[in-house]
Amino acid sequence: MFYACHSATIGRNMNVWYVDSACSNHMTAHESLLIDIDRSVNCKVKMGTGDLVQSIGKGTLAIDLKELIARVQMKGYRCFPLDLKYVNPPMANRATFGEPAWLWHRRFGHLNYISLKLLQEKDMVQGLPKLQEPEKICSGCAIGKSHRSSFDKEKAWRASQPLELIHSDICGPMQTITLGGNRYFLTFIDDHTRMCWVFFLQHKSQAFNIFKRFKNMVELQSGYQIKKLRSDRGGEYTSLEFSKFCEEMGLERQLTIAYSPQQNGVAERKNRTVMEMARTMMHEKKIPFKFWAEAVNTASVQSPQRSQVVNDLQITLESVTHDSSVSISETFDHTPQNGRT
């Protein structure tokens, strides 16, 4: 994608560039801004109108960059103009002593200022002066120490009647194909009863037809209707026909944010529980992996019974255990996935 138009005039403000993370290259009509121009690069650029324009070279833009992070606000026509300061002519940087706070911050590997103040107060470092925390944020720390915040551990909402909320997720592809040619399995979990239904697929595109079958079956047999469907943003759930069908049926869609499987935690944990139970049974009985679908199907039947025992507060721990005595059992080492055969 290029930020281009059919007829353009040379703007007076040469410092403005339009940021577009999807473009192949950024273009300018001002040759004087570039250094180390390579005249051999003379590719053609396709404009927004379809016209091809010949380029005359490719160079490097020298800018005065004090901060590695820039805040760019969206302007008209959904454009993101960035005002840059150029270095013209280019010159070599000169080593200078900065503020003592920044200097000691970098000497200790970008240590936070609270710890630096503690070192100074405890007199643990010779020559460390009393430092004043700068107002600016260290760009190196902002990039190198960035991480995602954990999700709040608050009490999750629970459905009050069956089929009020259905969790769904697809697991796969598996390394081994089943006897029926399947490589995926699709789960539907009722939020109220934690009842789980498992369907096996050859391709992800079959999810829509399976959901229609599942909806007709559970609504006819239970007398309730599905009101909400929670899933991730996989293409099998966000297809046009899937979205249109849910809109016509009046189903509320709850799609998770990208790269946030925690928001669909019920389905994610169910898939893990079912897979761990299936692998355990297969390894113990030395069953070939081509029967993983049968093991998953068996595990999905046992999983709701375990959830009912755990969630029922009236059942005590002694009533679900046969022997409360402690015994010494055989131990096993965990083998990483790359080392498994």
Number of C-alpha atoms within 10 A of each C-alpha: 13 16 14 13 12 9 6 7 7 9 9 7 8 15 14 14 15 15 15 15 9 8 10 9 12 14 14 11 11 9 12 10 18 17 15 10 15 12 11 9 12 13 13 12 16 14 15 13 10 10 11 12 12 10 14 14 15 20 14 11 15 17 15 11 12 7 11 10 12 10 7 13 10 12 9 7 6 8 14 17 17 15 14 14 12 16 13 14 8 12 8 5 6 5 6 6 7 9 12 15 18 17 12 18 19 14 10 10 9 17 13 13 17 9 11 22 17 11 16 16 13 8 12 11 11 8 8 16 16 13 16 12 16 11 6 7 10 16 14 14 13 12 11 9 9 9 8 5 6 7 9 6 6 6 6 6 7 10 14 11 12 21 26 17 24 25 24 25 24 24 18 13 15 14 9 14 17 18 10 12 13 18 20 19 23 21 21 23 23 22 21 15 15 21 19 20 17 20 17 23 20 16 15 20 13 13 22 18 11 14 18 13 11 16 14 12 11 16 14 11 8 10 9 13 16 19 16 16 20 22 24 23 16 14 12 18 23 16 13 10 12 17 15 12 13 16 12 8 11 12 16 14 17 17 16 16 13 10 9 11 14 14 18 19 14 19 28 19 12 22 22 12 15 20 17 14 18 21 17 14 16 18 11 8 8 10 13 10 17 17 16 22 22 14 20 25 17 16 21 23 15 14 17 18 12 10 13 14 14 14 10 9 9 8 12 11 12 9 8 10 8 8 9 8 5 6 6 5 6 4 6 6 5 7 9 7 7 6 6 7 5
